[in-house]
């Protein structure tokens, strides 16, 4: 790698083909925004500077880990590069330019391009590829000696130029000084009426500089950008496969990798199991021996060793299942700690609660954690260890169920229950024999 490399991520476009009020580069994609995947790849190669060129609408969307250069008007990729150079004023070295809408790019690909530039000693090194299917990318035009002469965008290409199979991937490493001089020569005499960064290559060559093409051996899918929601879905599927393969190789069982959607931020220990149609999001952690799914969702949840989740279960942020705990079928849990070996087996909502060890929550349990008084915050329910709650219980928080206690079926628990107690006793069943038959006889009269 050259002694100094600055990375520039081109994320200034609004992405109108996404047909969204949200700028294209900020669309969510497996736990990150689209542009964050590119930022991560660029940051992994140890660049001295990392600049994101963005629109005014998105200028506040980035934290202090990157420098932000605002392209005030969308005048094309050449103008975006010039905006980045203003932010990099005084920088001497190589400028790595990366499209901000290519979330499948890897650090290895960027390192190879930078290394090729260092070895070739050119003024600009551009990444090229061929594709088995037609793509609307710029074509690499070479001179009679086979050297790169220019790049022609598809909209501006002749039929002969469109037949060229070597495509421009829109990844470049420029010498900073050469790039600055070339950008000063750009004009907007093209089909788009914009300043094309691709024209900087021709300008460098015309001034006696040298352009080198580095042919990528990577799958073309990893180089293509996202312009529509269809493209976004295809990128998501490719990232899903990449993430899942990493977990599989690390010892996680994913029964059907095509239906398991796991954010990049999720942590899975070896010997955990993910069943089909499971979605794991955010800071979720799944420990060894735990099994989740099928048809389960966990978001910012901590699933302990040998815990069981699902099927058809939803673990919301703040949920902690301790070792051997269970959250079963049609169960929703939020901001709750479920103790070791405790079970919430089915048909329950448990929110803002603490459940001790070895307790069993009967079917149809509801924690009523939100008081009607708008001035009051959500309240917590505390259920001790070795508690047995019956079916169709409601717990009106704040309430504390002591250790070793039981509750009766159909009970609404409004008061604390001392340890070792049986609480509840709703009205007993009353059976009126013959009532329906007599009513029918009266109606017939």
N, C-alpha and C positions, 0 to 999 in steps of 0.2 A: 504494500500500500504506500502511496506517496506520503511524504512527511506530513503534509497537511491536506485534509479533505474536508470540505464543507458540503453538507447535504441540503438540497433544496427540494421540498415537496410541493408540487403544483396542485393546490386545492382551492383555486380562486373561482372556478366555475360554479354556477348555481344548479346545474343539472336539471334543466327544464324537462328533459325527457323522462325524468322520474315522476313527473306530474305530482309534485308534492310541495307543500309549503316549507318543509324542512330541507335545507341545502343537502345536496347529494352526499357530500363527504361526511355528513353527520348522521347518516342513517345507521341504526343499530345493526350489528352483525356479530352474533355469537359472543355477546358479552362486551364488545367494544364498538366504537363507532367505526365506520368504514375506514376513515383516514388514520385511525389509531393503529390499525394493522400495519400500515405503511410506516408510520412513525416508529413502531417497535422494531421493524426490520432495519430501518436506517440507524436507529440508536444502537443496535446490536453490533455494528461494525466499527464503533469507536471513532466517529467523526468529531472533529474539533468544534464545528458549528452545525446546528440543525435549525433550518429556517422553513417555516410553513408559509407559503403565499396563499392568502385567503381573501375573500370578499369582505366589504365592510359589514355585511350582515352576520358574518361568522367570526369576526375579529375577537370577540370576547369568549369564544368557545374553547380556548386553549389555555392550559396552565403554564406555569413558569418553566416547564421542562423543555419547551421549544421557544425559539424566537419567532415572532409573528411579523410578516410583511404584508401590508394591506394593499391590494390592487384596487384602486378606487373605481376604475371602470373596466369592464371585460373587453379589453382590446386585443386579446389573443395571447398565445403562449410566449411569444417574444416579449410582449410587454410585461407578462408575469415574471419572466426571467430577469428583465431589467429592474423590476421592483425588488427582486431578491438581491440583486447586486448592490442596490442602494443600501440595503441592510448589511451587506457584507463589505461595505466600503473599506479599502485597505487590506482586505484579505488576499493573500498570495498563496496559490496552490491549486489543487483540483476542485472543481465544482461538480458534484454529483447531482444530477437533476433526475427526479423520480416523479412519475404521475401519482397523484394522490388518490386516484380511484382504482388502484390495482391491489386489493387486499391480499392477494395470494403471493405477492412477491416475498422472497426469502432473503435472509441476511447472506446466505451462501451465494445467491445469484449476484447480489450487489458487490460482495467481496471479489468475486471472479471478474466483474466488469472493472472495478477499480484496479485490480492487479494487472489486467490486460492493458489498461491505460498506462500504468507505471512502466510496464515492460516495453510498450510500443513507442513511447516517447512522442506521441502525436499531440496535435493541438486539441483534437477532440476524438474521443472514442465513443461510438454509438453501438447499442445493443441491437442486433437484428435476429430474425427468426423466419422460418417458413412454416406455413400452416396447411394441413390437409384440406381445410375448408376455407372458402373465400372470406376475407376479413377486410373491413374498410380502413386499412392502415396505409400510411405513406409507403411508397416504393423506393428502394435504394437504386439509384442510377449510378452506374460505374462508367469510367472512361475506357478508351481502347486498351489501356494497360491493365484494366481490372481494378483500378483504384476508385474509391468512393469519390464521386463528383458532386452529387447533390441528393436531396430527398424531395420527392414530389408527392404532395398530398393527393389522395384518390380523387377528390373533387376537381383538381386541376390537371390530372394526368390524362395523357392521350391513351388511345386504345392499346398502343404498343407498350406504353409504360405500365398500364394496368395489368398486362400479362406478366410482368416481372414477379417472381415468386419470393424474392427476398424482401421482407417487410421490416419497417422501422418500429421497434418496440416502445419508443419514446423514453428510453433510458439513456442518459449521456453522462460522460465525464468530460468537461471542458477545462482547459487551462483558463484561469480566471481572467487574465489580461486579454487573451485571444477572444474570449466570449464577450468581454466589454467592447472591444473594437468592432466585432461582428454585429452586435446588437445596434450599434450606431448606424449601420448601413441598411437596416431593415426598412421595407416599405409594405404597404397594405395592398399591393397590386395582385390580388388573388380572388378566388371565388367567394371567400368569406369576408373580404374587406378587413382582414385582421393582420396583425404582425405575427408571423409564424416563426417559432423557434427553429423549425427545420431549415428555414432559409439561412440561418446563421452558419450552418455547415457549408453551404455553397459559398457564402461570403468568405469564410476562412480559407477554403480551397482557392478561390479566386485571388486572394491576397498572398498566395504562395505557401499557405499553411498545409498541414497534413491531417486528413480525416481517416480514421481506421474503423472498420466494422468488426465487432466481436460477435461471432455467430453463437447464439445461445443453443445449448442442447437440452434445455429444460422443456417440459411439456408446455406447448403454447397456451394452454388454459391458465397457467400460472402467470402469464404475462399480460393477459387481456384485462381491460378495464371494465368498470361498471358504468353503464349509461342509462339503463332502464331497470325497472323492478324485476323483470325477467332475468337480467344479468345479475342482479343482486341475489336472487334465489339460487342461481347456478353457482355463484361464488360461495354462498352459505353452504351448499351441499358439498362443495370441494373442501371447504374448511372443516365441516363436520367430519368428513372422512379422514382428514389429516389429524384432527384432534383425537378421534376415536382410535385410529391406528396407534398413536402414541401411547394411549392408555392400555390398549391390548398388548403391546410389546412390553409394557411395564408390569404386566401381571394382573390386569383387571379383566374380568369376564364381562363382555358386552354381548348379549345373546344375539341381538340383531343390530349391527352398527348402522344400518340404513335408517332405522327408526329411533335411534337414541340421539338426542340433541343436547350436547354438553358444552357449556361456555368454556372458553379458554382459561378462565379464572378458577374453574372448579378443581378441587383436589380429590383424587381417588386413590386410596391405598391398594396395594396388591391384595388379591384374594377378595376384593369386594365384587359384587355382581350387580349389573344394570340390566334389567329386563326390557323387553320391547316397549316402544312408545313412551319412553321416559324422557323428561326434560329436566336438566339440572342447570341452574342459573346462578350467576353472581358468585358470592364467596362460599358456596356450599362445599362441605367437606364430608366425605364418606369413608369410614374407617374399614379396616380389614374385617372380613367376615360378614359385613352388612350386605343386605340385599334390598334393592329398591325397584318398584314396579311390579307388573306392567302398568301402563297408564298412570304414572305418577309424576308429580311436579314438585321440585324442591328449589326454593329460592332463598339464598343466604341462610341455609339451615346446616346444622352440625349433626351428622348421623353417626352414632358411636359404633364401637365394635359389635358385630353380630346382631345389630339392630335390624328390624324388618319394617319395610315401608310398602304399603299398597296391598292389593291393586287399587286403582282409582283413589289416590290419596294426594292431598295438597299440603305441603309444608311451607309455610310462609316465613318471612324474615324473623329471626330471633328464636326459631325453634331449635331446641337441643334434645336429641334422643340419646340418653346414656346407654351404656353397654347392655345389650340384650333387650332393649325396649322395643315396643311395637306400636306403629301407627297403621291401622288397618284399612279396610274397605270403606270408601265414602267417608273419610275422616279429613277434616281440615284443622290444622294446628297453627297457631301464630303466637310468637313472643312467649313461648312456654318451655319450661324445663320438665322433661319426663324422665323420672329417675330410673335407675338400673332395674331391668326386668319388669318394669311396669308396662301396662298395655292399655291402649285406647283402640279396641279391636274394630269397631264399626259404627257408622252412621252418627258421627258426633262432630261438634264444633268446640274446640278447646282454645280459648284465646286468653292471653295475659294470666297465665296460671303457673303454679309450681306443684308438681306431683312427686311424692317421695318414692322410695324403692318398693318394689313388689306389690304395687297397687293395681287394681283392675277397674277400669271405667266402663260401666255398662253401656249397652247400645242406646243411642238417642240422647247422649249427654250434651248439655249446652251450658257454657259459662256466659252468663249475662254480664258482660264486663263494661257496658257503656250506659251510664245512668242517664235518665231523661233530663236532668238538670244540665243545661249547656255550659254552666260554669265549672262543672266537675270533670276531672280527667277520668280516663278509663281506670277501673279498679281491678285488683288481682284476686284470684281464687287460689287458696292454698289447700292442697289435699295431701295428707301425711303419708307415711309408709304403711304398707299392708292394709290399705283401705279397700273396701268392696262397695262400689256404688251400683245401684240397681238400674234397670232400664228406665228411660224417659225421666231422667233427673235434670233439673235446671238449678244452677248455682248462681245466686244473685250476689255479685261481688260488691264490696269486699266480704269474704266469708272464709272461715278456716275450719277444715274438716280434720279432726285429730287423728293421730295414729290408731290403727287397729279398729277403726269405726266402720259401720255399715250404714247404708241408706235404704229406705223402702222404695219400691217401684212407684213411679209417677210423682215423686216428691219434688216440690220447689223448696230448695234449701235457702233460707234467708238469714239464719242465725248460725253462729259458730257451733260446731259439734265437738264436745269434749272427747278425748281419747277413749277408745273402748266402748263407744256408745252406738246405739241403733237409733237413727233419726228418720222422721217422716210421718208415716201413717196418714196418707190422704184418705178422704172418705171411701169407705168400703163399698163394694158392689152391692147394689140392690136389684133383685130379680123379681119382676112382676109377671108371674106365670099367667099365660092366657091373654095378656094385654093386647097383643096384635090381633089375635083371632076375634076378640070381643070388639075391637075397634072396627074391624072389617064388617062384622055383623051389623053394628050400628050404622055404618055408612051405607049398607045395602038396604036398610029400612026406608 
